[in-house]
Amino acid sequence: MKLIKDKKILVAADWAGFPLKEVIVKYLEKKGWEVTDIGVKDPDDPDVEMFHRIGLRAGAKITEKEFERAIIFCGTGMGVHLAAAKCPGVRCGVVESVPAARRCVIGNDVNVLSLGAWYVAPEMGKAAVDAFLNTKFGDDHEWWPDFYEYHKIAVDEMEAFDYDEYKANNFEVHKLGDLTLSLVDRPEEP
């Protein structure tokens, strides 16, 4: 598996996401990342691949454990996201801000970041990608009691989810644990 700790990342874009993808690839390569691009190479190609096929292809690389994480692009970020998320084990987040990019990993262990080139400016995209690549599941929420455990149950249950089993169980989730959280204020720093 190609890991982010080894500075290896997968990217893919359709024709609409291509301009932002190009900016991000150059940015990452300048920072020493090895980037594997499996998306559109020429947006003017008359046989350009459709967005959902790009998303499915990227999602499959995560499912097959060829890559730990991926960054995908289309016009809104939503189309490739929907397709990639069809692949087992893909936890894809569409983000338009740096806090959202961090939070999607911290609380949901997102392994595919989706950006919309029509809504995310290049500098915001760079900062969001940095946040995505430099954040780990559970980071920065040690002060929130049971934060990691609560979200780990959710991620594990989503990974184990089988619709047929869910339906046969009268639409009740097979629970792998339970925890209750309530909103709390961050404690004062000493």
N, C-alpha and C positions, 0 to 999 in steps of 0.2 A: 504494500500500500504506500502511495506517495503521501507523505505527512507534511503538515504545516511547520512542524519543528525543523524539518529539513528544507523549508522554504520552497515547497512544491505545491502548486495549485492548478486546478482545472478551471478554464473559463469557456463560455459559449455564449454567442449572441446571434439573434436573427438580424435581418437587415436594419430594423429600426433601432436596435440596441447597439449596432456596430460602432457608431461614432464614440459612444461612452466607453465601450469595451476597449477600443483602440487606445484611448487616453489611459485607462486603468492598466492595461498590459504594459505600456511604455513606462508608466510609473513604477509598477512592480518589478519589472526587469532592471530598471535603474537602481532599485533597492536590493538587487541580487536574487530575486525570485526566479525559479524555473517555472515558466508558464506553459501549460499545454492547452492549446486552443482547438476545440472541436466544433466550432460554430462556423458561421458564414465568414468567408475570407474576402469576398467581393460583393458588396451590396447591390451592384449594378448587374450582376450575373442574372440573365433571364430565368435560369433554373434555380434561383436562390431557395434554400430550404425554409419551410414554414416554421413559425415560432414553436408550435407544439412538438414538432419533431426534434428541434434543438433541445427543448426542455426534457423530453424523454431520453434523448441520448446522454445528456449530462446526468440526469437522475440515475440512469443505468450504471454509469461509472462509479457513482457513490454506492449503489446497491451491490455491485460486484466487488466493492472494496478496492477498486483501483486507486481511488483518491479519498482522502479523509474529508476534504472540503472542496466546494466549488463556488464560483461566482458566475451568475448567469444574467443576461440582459435581453430586454426587448423594449418596445416603446413605453409601456407602462410598468413593466416588471411583473405584471399579473399573469399574462399568458404563459410565459415560460415557467413561472412558479407553479401554476395549476398542473402543467404537464409533468414537471420534475417530481412534484409531490405524489404523483400516481405510482412512483417506484418505491418498493418497500425499503424502509430504513431512511428515506429522505425526509428531513425536517427542514423545510424551505421557508424563509421569511422574506417578504417584500418590505424593503425599508426605504425611507426618504430622508433619514437624519442619522447623525452619529449616535445619539442616545438610543434610537431604535435598533441600530446595528449592534450595539453592545448588549442591550437588553434581550434581544432575540437569542443570543448565545447564553448569557447569564441565566436566564430563566427557562429557556426552551431547548437548549443544546442544539440550536440550528446548525446544520452542516452545509447548507446551500443558501447563499445570499443572492437575492434577486433585486436588480436595480432597473428602474425605468429611465431610459435616456431622455424621454420627453419631460421628465419631472425632476431629475437629479442633475444638478450642475456638476461639471468636472471636478472642481475642488471639493465639493460635498461628497462626491463619489469616492475620491481618494481617501478622505477622512473616514467615511463609512467603512471602506474596505480595510483600512488600518484597524479600526475598532473591531471589526469582524475577525480579523486574523490574529489579533493580539488579546483576545478575550477567551476565557475558559468558562465552561459551565459552572455556575455557582460563585464566580468571582464577585468580590465586593459586597456580599450580602451576609457575611458572617454575623453581623449585628442583629439580623432579623432571625429570631428563633425558628429553627427547623426549616429555613428557607430551602436549603439544598435538598433535604430529605423529601419535602413536599413536592418539589419540582421533579425530583428523580422518580418518584412514584408515577407522576403524570407522563414523563417521557417513556418509562418502562411499559406502562399500560398502553400507550399509543403504539409502541414498537410491537407489542404482543397482540394488538387488536386484530381480530378476525371477524369480519362482518357476519358471516354465516353463523358463527358461534354466538355472536351478539344477538342476532335475530332469534336463534333457537332458545336463547336465555331470556326471551321476552324483553329484549332491548335493555338489558341490564349489563353493565360493564363487569367483566371478570376483574375484581379488585385485587391488586397486588399489595395493598396496604392502605392505611388511612392516616391522615394527619389534618388537623385543623389549624389554619393560620388566620390571624386577624391583622388588620393594618396597625402598624405601630410607628411611632416617631423614632427617628434615628437618635440614639443616646448622645448626650452632650459629650464632646471631646474634652479630655482632662486638660 
